[in-house]
Amino acid sequence: MQLSSDDLPMFFDAHHAALAARLKAAVGELERAERVPGEEGARDRAAAAALGRLGLFELVVPVDRPGLDTRAVCLAREMLGYASARADSIFAVQGLGTHAIALAGTEAQRAQLPAFARGERIAAFALTEPEAGSDVAAIATSAAEVPGGDGGFRLDGEKLFISNLGIADHAVVFASTEPGKRGAGLSAFWVPLDAPGVRVEPMTAIAAHPIGRMTLAGVELPAAARIGAAGQGMKLALQTLDAFRVSVGAAAVGMARRALDEAIGFVGRRVQFGKPLAEQPLVQAHLADMAVDVDAARLLVLRAAHRKDTTSDRVTTEVSIAKLGATEAAQRVIDRAVQLFGGRGVMAGAVVEHLYRAIRPLRIYEGTSEIQRTIIGRALTRPA
């Protein structure tokens, strides 16, 4: 794996070189976690434990610093995309699930973050609902104030496609405190998943990682469970997604790079018509297109990550370009890899078959490709 900060030094600071070397050394341990015998839940727990041992959760759960090192997170997700899509998902959602507290949590809430940074506890990000996906303002889960007492809340509703359910201890849950007010009435809540009235059901996605449905039926929370001010939920949700969106592109780059490496290795071994596939001009052309896509995607991601870390300007458009460009490019690269493997590429258990399933959700998670195109298009046509 060619993960480093040396090939594109203009995007990195000195400490990123040491991180890249540390991440490269972690590939083997994460791949071993993926091979733990037993059911999927055992591999989910093994991946989470490995991330904790390696100290990687500290990159997405800031405890002693004000914000994320976006380039560090992107380096990590590039490695994780290469080694284990399961670990990458768990890693990213640990950050998504704790970021609202890092942004607006009380002192008591922030005191819980070190356990998540060490991997002793796992978080989830409960935003999506059956009728509220890209349209976050359509959230119907309600948080009604409980009369008397300490001014607590009662949550009722359903959350869907929530990653890390099954291994998570807590979730940040977005709910409406002012029904009918759409986005302006959303608030964020820190919900222990063992609270009475919380029900978690596993779901199965095409890419192996913990995911499920959460039902909240009369879940009573103290006032201290709210994160930030009333009505701040939409802002916190969007700030969280904005903080991590560019790193989705980095994970896609890692997956694409793995597919390219696997394809190069295979066509060098596979002999057809009396010579290795690697000597066939059309195969070489496929590899060339794949290499261009991988490099272009990485450049888009690192440009956006560098700007996010080094400027106070809004970089929403650059982030959307990176997320869109990298995930769509990775889909093309992995599809070509499957094609070069032929029948072996569509057999369950093949690395490229696994990547083919793993890349597809990244074009949907944290803002679909269509949402990214909308953001970019609006920016291009906005009056000067």
N, C-alpha and C positions, 0 to 999 in steps of 0.2 A: 504494500500500500504506500502510495507516495504522498502521504499527508505531511505537510510541512508549511512553515511560514517563509521559507527561504526563496521559493520560486516566485513569490509576489511580495517582495519586502516593502513595497510602497504602501501596502494596506495594513501592516502590522507594527507593533511596538516590540521592544526587546523581550519582554516576558512571554510573548506568544510563542517564541521558538521553544522554550522549555516546556510549555503546555503541549505543543504539537508532538514533541518527543514522548511525553508522558502518555498522551492519548494513543499514539501508535503502539506503545508497549501494552496497552490495555486490550487490544483487539482480541488476542487469544483467550483471555479470561471471559470476555463477553460471548465469544463463540462457544466456549465450553458450557456456559450457562444455558445457551440455546439447545444444547444436547442433553440436558438433564432428563433422566427417564421419568415416565409418569404422564399425568394429564397436563393440559395447557396451564392450569393454575400453578403447578409446580415450577414450570419454566418461567412464568410471570414472576413468582416470588424469588426464584434464583437470579433472574435478571435484575430485579430491584435490589437484592442483597449485594450483587456484584457492583452495581452503581454506587451503593453506599460505601463499600469497602474501598473502592477506588477514589472516593472523595469527589465524585463528579457532580453530585447534587448541589455541592457548594456553588457551582457555577450558575445555577438557576434560582437559588434561594439566597439572596443577598442578606447577610446578617450584620456585618460590620462595615458595609459600604452603601452608598445611597441608591445605586442602580445596577443594571446589568452591564457587563463587558460583552457587548454584542458580538464582537469578533471572536472572543473566547467561546461563547455559546455556539457560534457557527462552526468553529473548528471541532468542537465536541460532537455536534450533530452530524457533521460530515463523516467523522470516524464511526459514530454509532450507525448511521445509515449504511455504511460499508460493512460493519460487523454484525449488527443485529437490529432489524427494524423494530422488534419487540422492545429492546432496551431503549431505543431512540424514543419511542412513543411514551414509555414510562418516564423517562428523563424530562421530556418536554412538558408533560402534563404536571409533573411535580412543580415545575416553574409556574405554569398557568394557574395551578390551584393555590399557590401561596402568594402570587404577585400582588393581589389586591391588598393583602395585609402589609406587604412591604411598602406599598404606596400610601395606604391610609389607615393602617391598623392602630389600635390603641397600644399602650405600653404592654398591657397584659397579653394581647394577641401577638405582638411581636416577640414576646418572651418564648412563644412556642416555636418560632422559626428554627432555632438551632437543631431541634430534634428532626426536623424535615431536611435540613441541610446535611445532617449525618446519615439520613436514610433510615432512621429509627422509626419514623412515621411517614406515611404516604398520603398525598393529597389528590383531590380530583377537582375538576372545573365544570360545574353543572350549569350550563347556559342553555343548550339546545332543548327544545320541546317538540312534541309531535307537530305543532302548527307554528313553531318559531325556530327557523333555522337561520338563513341569511337575514331574515327580518327579525332582528333581535327585539325590536320594540313591540312585537306581538306576544311577548311572554305573558302567559296566563297564570302561572303559579302565583298564589297570593300570600301575602304576609300581613295578616290582620293584627292590629294592636290588641293585646289582652287587657281588658279593663282592670283597673286597680293594680295592686302589687307593685312590681318594679317597672311596669311599662314594657313587659315582654311582648313577644310575637307568637302567632300561631300560623304555621306554614302548611299550605295545602296545594298539591299540584303534582305534575309528572315531568320528569326530565328523561331525555332519550339520547342514545349514542354517547354516553358519558364514559370517557376513557379513564382507566385506573380503578373503576369500580370492581370490586372483588379482592383488591389488595389495599385499597385506600382506607384510612382511618377517619379523615375529615374531607369535607368538600366545601368550596365556596359556591353558594347557591344564590342565583339571581332571581328575585321575586318582586312582584308589584305590590307596593304599599298604598298605591292610589289607583285602583281599577278604573279603566277608561281613559287614563292619562297617557297611555302608551309609554314611550321611552322615558319621559320626564318623571314617571312615577316608580322607577325601578330602584331597588336597594340591594345591597350584597350582604349575605349572612354566612357566618362560619358555623357549619353544621357538623357535629359529630355523627358519624354514620351508624353508631350503636344507639342513638337516641330513640326513645319510644315513638312509633309512628313512621319511622324511616324503613322502607323496604327496598332492597337491592336485588335485582334479577339479572343474571348474566345474559349477554347477547353474544352472537358469534359473527365476526366480520371476516371478510376474505383474507385480511392480513392478521396474523396471529398477534394479539395483544389484549390485555384486559379491557373489557368494555361492557356496558350494561345499561339497564333502565333503573331509574330511581323514582319511587313513589313516596310522596310526603302526605301523610294523612293526619292532620291535627298535631303536627310536630311543634311542641312548645319550647321556645327558646327565650333566654333572658335578654334584656335590652342590650347587654354587653356583647351579644353574639353578632350584632350588626357591625359591618365593616364600613367605616366612614360615615358620612352624614346621610340622612334620609334623602332619597332621590339621586344619590350619587352613583347608583349602580351602573347605569348606562355608561357613564364616563369611565368608571373603573374597568368595566368589561372591554371597552374599546381600547383603553390604554394598555390593558394586558395583551390583547390580541396584537396591537401595534408593536409591543415590545418583542414578541416572539415570532411574528409572521415571517420576517426575513430568514430566520433560522430554519423554517420549513424548507426553503430553497436549498439551504446547506445540507439538510438530510437527503434531499433529492439528488444533490451532487454526489454524495457518498454512495447512494444506491446505484447511480449511473456509472460511477467509477468502478464499482465492484462488477457490474455487468460487463463493462469494457474489458477489465482484467480477465474475467472468466471466458469471454469470447476469444480474446487473443490466445489464451492458453489452449482452448479447445481447437481452434482452427489450425494451430501449429501441430497438434497431435493427430487430427482426423485426416485420413487419406481417402480421397475419392478420385476416380478417373486416373489413378496411377501417380498422384502427387498430393502433398498436403493442401488442404483447403486454403491455407495462408498464402499459397502461391497463385491462387485464382484471382485474376484482376477484379472481378465483381465483388469478391469477398474483401479484398483490400479497400475497395471503394466504400463498402459498408463501414469498415473499421475507421476509415478516414472521416466519414460523416459523424460517426459516434464520437470520435476524439474532438472534433470541432464543437459539437454540442456540449460535451463535458466541460471543455475549457471556457466556452462562452457563458455557460450557466454559472460556473464558479466566479468568473469576473463580475457578472451582474450581482451576485450575492455579496461578494466582498466589497464592491463599490458601495452598495447600500449599507452594509454593516459598518464600514469605515465612516461614512457620513453620519450615521446614527450615533456613533461613539464620539465624533470629533467636532460636531457642529450643533448649534442650538436651533438651526433651521428645521422646519417640518420636512421630513423626508418620506412622506406617505407615498408619493408617486414612485420614487426610486425603489421603495420596499415592495410595492405592488408589481413593478416591472420585474424585480428579482424573483419574487414568489411565482409569478406567472411563467416567466421565461424558464426558470430552473425546473419547475415541476413538469411543464410540457416537454422540455428537452429531455429530461430523464425518462419520461414515458416513451419517447422515440428511441432512445438509446437501448432501453431494456427490451422493447419490442424487437429491435434489430438483433439483439443478442439471442433472444428466443428463436428467431428465424435462423440464425447461423447454427444453432444447436440442432435444428431440425426436430425430429421426433423426441430426442432426448430432452429438448427444452420444454416440452409440455408434460413431462412425467412428474408426478408429485414427488417432492424431495429434491429435485434439481435446484441448484442455487438460483439459476435465472428464472425458474418457475416461481420460486419464493419471492424474488424481487418483482416479478410481474404483478403478483398480488399485493405486494407491499407498496408499490409506487402509486397505485390507482387512488387510494384514499387521500394522498397528499394534494391532489388536484381539487379536493373538496374541503378538507379540514382547514380551519382558520381562515375562511374566506375562499369561496369557490373561484375557479378560473374566470367565471363570468363576472363575479363581483370585482375581481382585480381588473378585468377589462373595463368595467364601468368606471372604476376609480381613475384609471389611466385616461380613458376617453374624456371624462369630465375635465380632468386637468389640462388636457390638450386643447379643449374647446372653450375653456374659461376665458372671459374677456380679460385683457391685460390690465 
